[in-house]
Amino acid sequence: MDGKVKNVAILGTGLIGASWAAFYAEKGFRVKIYDTDRSQCDFGFKNAVEYLNFLLEHSVISADTCEKAVSSIQCAASIDDLANDVELVQESVSERYDIKKDVFGKLEQSASSKCIFASSSSGLLVSEMQKEMKYPERILIAHPFNPPHLIPLVELVPGKKTNPELIGFMADFFEKLGKTPVILKKEIPGHIANRLQAALWREAIQLVIDGVASLEDVDKALYAGPGLRWALLGQHMIFHLGGGTDGGIGYFVNHIGVSFEKLWKDMAKWEHLPAETKERLTDGIKEQMNGRKIKDIAAWRDEKLIEILKVIRS
Ligand SMILES: NC(=O)c1ccc[n+]([C@@H]2O[C@H](COP(=O)([O-])OP(=O)(O)OC[C@H]3O[C@@H](n4cnc5c(N)ncnc54)[C@H](O)[C@@H]3O)[C@@H](O)[C@H]2O)c1
């Protein structure tokens, strides 16, 4: 951990790995990528280039930066080749302990003992991944939000054996790259943001199943209301403002908290998705899609995200 990360390896070039590749390349790192085979790696490369071109088209990066970024990404020939001569590995393989443990074992055979391993895992515990590692102090979770080349959040999670200095080092590293790192003081499945999403999603499903509103209106009630504020402030600050200029969060807890208690009593508490979930969500989303394609909505989302980020950063 000498502060000189120049070469980054991305293992797994699916949805998240390809986006990480675009992110690191755009920031000026030399990026090596690898997946299970060459064709999968080529697919990831093609997507990373597409993301970079998208950033160019929307004036986020210059033509020169785009050209340099594209030429800085290379497909490695093997995991050995990938891990050789890099200071940071951003692991982005499938979300399974057996696969993650297997690839970290292989990476350790070729990576230098100082190379940092950052796992993109959305919900696994890093202590479990550390169990059979030779140098477990080098690994942490650096969980992005999709797509990492646009969304600033990165959750940093230590395992039991992670070097405590590594967390601070990576927070500083990501902050300098324009990301918004948050640090978990201890690991917990799903980290912070996905636990919050899980709590919200359960109630959103229940509202659809109970026929309280259409799926489209449940979604609208999020993006046209609280979602707009969430782009700027978190829940606690929003409620601090909700408590009025004199009262703040203390007033909110004392006087409005009780009405939340009534809601919690009435809300969904199940731990397994109700049997009708898939059918109800599929039907509801079909209506909301109205013939549009996922790819087109994702492109529209990314265009708008760029505009929102410009406003927030201005
Ligand atoms: N999808 C999301 O929204 C999201 C968001 C943040 C983090 N993540 C996390 O990122 C990681 C990857 O998720 P994803 O959505 O990109 O999945 P994905 O299925 O799109 O990509 C996973 C890639 O890993 C590759 N892979 C599997 N086993 C491998 C191996 N042994 N060696 C090399 N490559 C291997 C697959 O071929 C695939 O290309 C997961 O840990 C996930 O939890 C996902």
The ligand as an SDF file (V2000), in Angstrom:
LIG
                    3D

 44 48  0  0  0  0  0  0  0  0999 V2000
  -25.6990   -6.0770  -11.1660 N   0  0  0  0  0  0  0  0  0  0  0  0
  -25.6260   -5.0830  -10.2990 C   0  0  0  0  0  0  0  0  0  0  0  0
  -26.4620   -4.1590  -10.2840 O   0  0  0  0  0  0  0  0  0  0  0  0
  -24.4710   -5.0090   -9.3370 C   0  0  0  0  0  0  0  0  0  0  0  0
  -24.2150   -3.7960   -8.6890 C   0  0  0  0  0  0  0  0  0  0  0  0
  -23.1090   -3.6970   -7.8280 C   0  0  0  0  0  0  0  0  0  0  0  0
  -22.3060   -4.8180   -7.6120 C   0  0  0  0  0  0  0  0  0  0  0  0
  -22.5930   -5.9860   -8.2320 N   0  0  0  0  0  0  0  0  0  0  0  0
  -21.7060   -7.1310   -7.9680 C   0  0  0  0  0  0  0  0  0  0  0  0
  -20.7630   -7.2190   -9.0240 O   0  0  0  0  0  0  0  0  0  0  0  0
  -20.4010   -8.6030   -9.2350 C   0  0  0  0  0  0  0  0  0  0  0  0
  -20.6850   -8.9670  -10.6860 C   0  0  0  0  0  0  0  0  0  0  0  0
  -22.0580   -8.7720  -10.9460 O   0  0  0  0  0  0  0  0  0  0  0  0
  -22.6320   -8.5560  -12.4280 P   0  0  0  0  0  0  0  0  0  0  0  0
  -24.0030   -8.0260  -12.2550 O   0  0  0  0  0  0  0  0  0  0  0  0
  -21.6420   -7.8210  -13.2410 O   0  0  0  0  0  0  0  0  0  0  0  0
  -22.7260  -10.0720  -12.9210 O   0  0  0  0  0  0  0  0  0  0  0  0
  -22.6210  -10.6070  -14.4260 P   0  0  0  0  0  0  0  0  0  0  0  0
  -23.2330  -11.9650  -14.3940 O   0  0  0  0  0  0  0  0  0  0  0  0
  -23.1120   -9.6000  -15.3960 O   0  0  0  0  0  0  0  0  0  0  0  0
  -21.0320  -10.7500  -14.6430 O   0  0  0  0  0  0  0  0  0  0  0  0
  -20.2510  -11.6840  -13.9520 C   0  0  0  0  0  0  0  0  0  0  0  0
  -19.1140  -12.0750  -14.8640 C   0  0  0  0  0  0  0  0  0  0  0  0
  -18.2280  -12.9190  -14.1230 O   0  0  0  0  0  0  0  0  0  0  0  0
  -17.7470  -13.8900  -15.0170 C   0  0  0  0  0  0  0  0  0  0  0  0
  -17.2110  -15.0140  -14.2760 N   0  0  0  0  0  0  0  0  0  0  0  0
  -17.8800  -15.9630  -13.5900 C   0  0  0  0  0  0  0  0  0  0  0  0
  -17.0130  -16.8480  -13.0470 N   0  0  0  0  0  0  0  0  0  0  0  0
  -15.7660  -16.4300  -13.4000 C   0  0  0  0  0  0  0  0  0  0  0  0
  -14.4730  -16.9220  -13.1600 C   0  0  0  0  0  0  0  0  0  0  0  0
  -14.2750  -18.0220  -12.4340 N   0  0  0  0  0  0  0  0  0  0  0  0
  -13.4170  -16.2630  -13.6790 N   0  0  0  0  0  0  0  0  0  0  0  0
  -13.6050  -15.1430  -14.4180 C   0  0  0  0  0  0  0  0  0  0  0  0
  -14.8310  -14.6280  -14.6890 N   0  0  0  0  0  0  0  0  0  0  0  0
  -15.8940  -15.2560  -14.1820 C   0  0  0  0  0  0  0  0  0  0  0  0
  -18.9470  -14.2540  -15.8940 C   0  0  0  0  0  0  0  0  0  0  0  0
  -18.5450  -14.8760  -17.1060 O   0  0  0  0  0  0  0  0  0  0  0  0
  -19.5810  -12.8780  -16.0870 C   0  0  0  0  0  0  0  0  0  0  0  0
  -19.0990  -12.2520  -17.2780 O   0  0  0  0  0  0  0  0  0  0  0  0
  -21.2230   -9.4050   -8.2360 C   0  0  0  0  0  0  0  0  0  0  0  0
  -20.4570   -9.6670   -7.0880 O   0  0  0  0  0  0  0  0  0  0  0  0
  -22.3830   -8.4780   -7.8930 C   0  0  0  0  0  0  0  0  0  0  0  0
  -22.9040   -8.7020   -6.6000 O   0  0  0  0  0  0  0  0  0  0  0  0
  -23.6470   -6.1130   -9.1150 C   0  0  0  0  0  0  0  0  0  0  0  0
  1  2  1  0
  2  3  2  0
  2  4  1  0
  4  5  1  0
  4 44  2  0
  5  6  2  0
  6  7  1  0
  7  8  2  0
  8  9  1  0
  8 44  1  0
  9 10  1  0
  9 42  1  0
 10 11  1  0
 11 12  1  0
 11 40  1  0
 12 13  1  0
 13 14  1  0
 14 15  2  0
 14 16  1  0
 14 17  1  0
 17 18  1  0
 18 19  2  0
 18 20  1  0
 18 21  1  0
 21 22  1  0
 22 23  1  0
 23 24  1  0
 23 38  1  0
 24 25  1  0
 25 26  1  0
 25 36  1  0
 26 27  1  0
 26 35  1  0
 27 28  2  0
 28 29  1  0
 29 30  1  0
 29 35  2  0
 30 31  1  0
 30 32  2  0
 32 33  1  0
 33 34  2  0
 34 35  1  0
 36 37  1  0
 36 38  1  0
 38 39  1  0
 40 41  1  0
 40 42  1  0
 42 43  1  0
M  CHG  2   8   1  16  -1
M  END
$$$$
